[in-house]
Amino acid sequence: IYNYVDGLKAGDAIHLALDYDPSVSAELDPMTLSILKQCFAKDIKVVITALHQFGPALAAERIDTAVARHEALTGKRPQNGVDYVFLGYKPYPVLIILGMGQNYRIPFPRDYFGTPLDSLPMMAGIRNYSNVKAVLNISGTSATDWWISYGNGRYGVPLAIGVTGVMATEYYPYLQTDQIFG
């Protein structure tokens, strides 16, 4: 996953799906923070969702942490709406994943903070999965199955996952069949 993101160009976009809650944050937060650090350092745009009902506040805190760390290291503060967009949570994750495949604005006409997506500079060139280079799903839930079935299976978006240790062996067959790239 690191190598994939490292191969992207400045200005490219990815979708970071943070589908976990505080019960697994000790295991998954390092992945989340590492990906955000790498994306901010390379000027990769990040569309972020949290499709677990207890995930939005956790995701917002992790985004704030990554932004503050990047600013402390570089003196440059990644800007919401310019460098990243946090869409937040909506119920019925399968429907949300399918909706975003058509147009992010179907399930998320506004971001997590209530700002219309069409007023965010970063979203000007992002309509659906065909405008992001990959979905990176960090998950401690069955959301990973939905991303494989619907994000990758239905829309063909390149998909990589970061899951808890007890979940990992379940997903190696998807890696071997190239349904996920990491």
C-alpha positions as CSV (number, residue, x, y, z in Angstrom):
1,I,0.0,0.0,0.0
2,Y,2.8,2.3,0.9
3,N,4.5,1.7,-2.5
4,Y,1.2,2.3,-4.4
5,V,0.6,5.6,-2.7
6,D,4.2,6.5,-3.2
7,G,3.8,6.0,-6.9
8,L,0.9,8.5,-7.1
9,K,1.5,12.1,-8.4
10,A,0.8,15.3,-6.4
11,G,-2.8,16.2,-7.0
12,D,-4.1,12.6,-7.4
13,A,-6.9,11.6,-5.0
14,I,-7.6,8.5,-3.0
15,H,-10.6,7.5,-0.8
16,L,-9.8,6.6,2.7
17,A,-12.6,4.6,4.3
18,L,-12.2,4.5,8.1
19,D,-14.6,1.8,9.1
20,Y,-13.8,1.1,12.7
21,D,-14.6,2.2,16.2
22,P,-12.6,2.9,19.4
23,S,-12.5,-0.8,20.4
24,V,-9.9,-1.5,17.7
25,S,-8.3,1.9,17.4
26,A,-5.0,0.8,19.1
27,E,-4.5,-1.6,16.2
28,L,-5.8,0.5,13.3
29,D,-4.9,4.1,14.2
30,P,-1.3,3.6,13.2
31,M,-2.4,2.6,9.7
32,T,-4.7,5.6,9.5
33,L,-2.2,8.1,10.7
34,S,0.6,6.6,8.4
35,I,-1.6,6.8,5.3
36,L,-2.7,10.4,6.1
37,K,1.0,11.4,6.8
38,Q,2.1,9.9,3.5
39,C,-0.8,11.5,1.5
40,F,-0.2,15.0,3.1
41,A,3.6,14.7,2.4
42,K,3.0,13.8,-1.2
43,D,0.1,16.3,-1.8
44,I,-2.3,13.4,-2.5
45,K,-5.9,14.5,-2.0
46,V,-7.9,12.4,0.4
47,V,-11.7,11.8,0.4
48,I,-12.5,10.3,3.9
49,T,-15.6,8.5,5.1
50,A,-16.4,6.7,8.3
51,L,-19.2,4.2,7.6
52,H,-19.3,2.7,11.1
53,Q,-21.9,4.3,13.3
54,F,-19.3,5.0,16.1
55,G,-16.6,6.0,13.7
56,P,-17.1,9.7,12.7
57,A,-15.9,11.3,15.9
58,L,-12.9,8.9,16.0
59,A,-12.1,9.7,12.4
60,A,-12.4,13.4,12.9
61,E,-9.9,13.2,15.8
62,R,-7.5,11.1,13.7
63,I,-7.7,13.6,10.9
64,D,-7.0,16.5,13.3
65,T,-4.0,14.6,14.7
66,A,-2.6,13.9,11.2
67,V,-3.1,17.6,10.2
68,A,-1.4,18.8,13.4
69,R,1.5,16.4,13.0
70,H,2.0,17.5,9.4
71,E,1.9,21.1,10.3
72,A,4.4,20.6,13.1
73,L,6.8,18.8,10.7
74,T,6.5,21.0,7.7
75,G,5.0,24.3,8.8
76,K,2.2,23.7,6.2
77,R,-1.3,22.9,7.5
78,P,-3.4,20.6,5.2
79,Q,-6.7,22.4,4.5
80,N,-10.2,20.8,4.8
81,G,-11.8,21.1,1.4
82,V,-8.5,21.6,-0.4
83,D,-6.2,18.8,0.7
84,Y,-8.8,16.5,2.2
85,V,-12.6,16.2,2.6
86,F,-14.3,14.4,5.5
87,L,-17.7,13.2,4.4
88,G,-18.6,11.5,7.6
89,Y,-21.2,8.8,8.2
90,K,-24.5,7.8,6.8
91,P,-26.4,4.6,7.7
92,Y,-26.8,1.6,5.4
93,P,-23.1,1.3,4.3
94,V,-23.8,-0.9,1.3
95,L,-26.2,1.7,-0.2
96,I,-23.6,4.4,0.6
97,I,-20.8,2.6,-1.1
98,L,-23.0,2.0,-4.2
99,G,-24.2,5.6,-4.2
100,M,-20.7,7.0,-4.1
101,G,-19.8,4.8,-7.1
102,Q,-22.4,6.8,-9.1
103,N,-21.7,10.2,-7.5
104,Y,-20.3,11.2,-4.1
105,R,-23.1,13.8,-3.9
106,I,-25.9,11.2,-3.9
107,P,-25.2,10.0,-0.3
108,F,-23.2,13.1,0.7
109,P,-24.5,16.3,-0.7
110,R,-22.6,18.0,2.2
111,D,-19.5,17.1,4.1
112,Y,-19.3,16.2,7.8
113,F,-19.3,19.9,8.7
114,G,-22.3,20.8,6.6
115,T,-20.5,22.4,3.6
116,P,-22.0,21.6,0.2
117,L,-19.5,19.4,-1.7
118,D,-19.8,21.5,-4.8
119,S,-18.4,24.5,-2.8
120,L,-15.2,22.5,-1.8
121,P,-12.3,23.1,-4.3
122,M,-11.0,19.6,-3.9
123,M,-14.3,18.0,-5.0
124,A,-14.5,20.0,-8.3
125,G,-12.8,17.1,-10.2
126,I,-14.2,14.3,-8.1
127,R,-17.5,12.8,-9.0
128,N,-17.2,9.1,-8.2
129,Y,-14.7,6.3,-7.8
130,S,-13.4,6.8,-11.4
131,N,-11.9,10.0,-10.1
132,V,-9.9,8.5,-7.2
133,K,-6.9,6.3,-7.7
134,A,-7.9,3.8,-5.0
135,V,-10.0,3.1,-2.0
136,L,-8.0,2.3,1.1
137,N,-10.3,0.7,3.7
138,I,-9.1,0.6,7.3
139,S,-11.6,-1.6,9.1
140,G,-12.4,-3.7,12.1
141,T,-15.8,-4.6,10.7
142,S,-17.6,-6.4,7.9
143,A,-17.4,-3.2,5.9
144,T,-14.3,-4.7,4.2
145,D,-16.6,-7.3,2.6
146,W,-18.8,-4.6,1.3
147,W,-15.9,-2.6,-0.2
148,I,-14.7,-5.8,-1.9
149,S,-18.2,-6.8,-3.2
150,Y,-19.5,-3.4,-4.2
151,G,-16.6,-0.9,-4.4
152,N,-14.2,-3.2,-6.2
153,G,-16.7,-5.8,-7.6
154,R,-19.3,-3.5,-8.9
155,Y,-17.3,-0.4,-9.8
156,G,-13.8,-1.8,-10.2
157,V,-12.1,0.7,-8.0
158,P,-8.6,-0.5,-6.9
159,L,-8.9,-1.5,-3.3
160,A,-6.4,-2.1,-0.4
161,I,-7.3,-3.0,3.1
162,G,-5.9,-2.6,6.6
163,V,-7.7,-4.8,9.1
164,T,-7.2,-6.2,12.5
165,G,-4.9,-9.1,13.0
166,V,-7.7,-11.6,13.6
167,M,-9.3,-10.5,10.4
168,A,-6.2,-10.6,8.2
169,T,-6.2,-14.3,7.2
170,E,-9.7,-14.1,5.9
171,Y,-8.6,-11.6,3.2
172,Y,-5.5,-13.3,1.8
173,P,-7.5,-15.0,-1.0
174,Y,-8.6,-11.6,-2.2
175,L,-5.0,-10.5,-2.3
176,Q,-4.0,-13.6,-4.3
177,T,-6.8,-13.0,-6.8
178,D,-5.9,-9.3,-7.2
179,Q,-9.3,-8.2,-5.9
180,I,-7.3,-6.1,-3.4
181,F,-3.8,-4.9,-4.1
182,G,-2.6,-4.8,-0.5
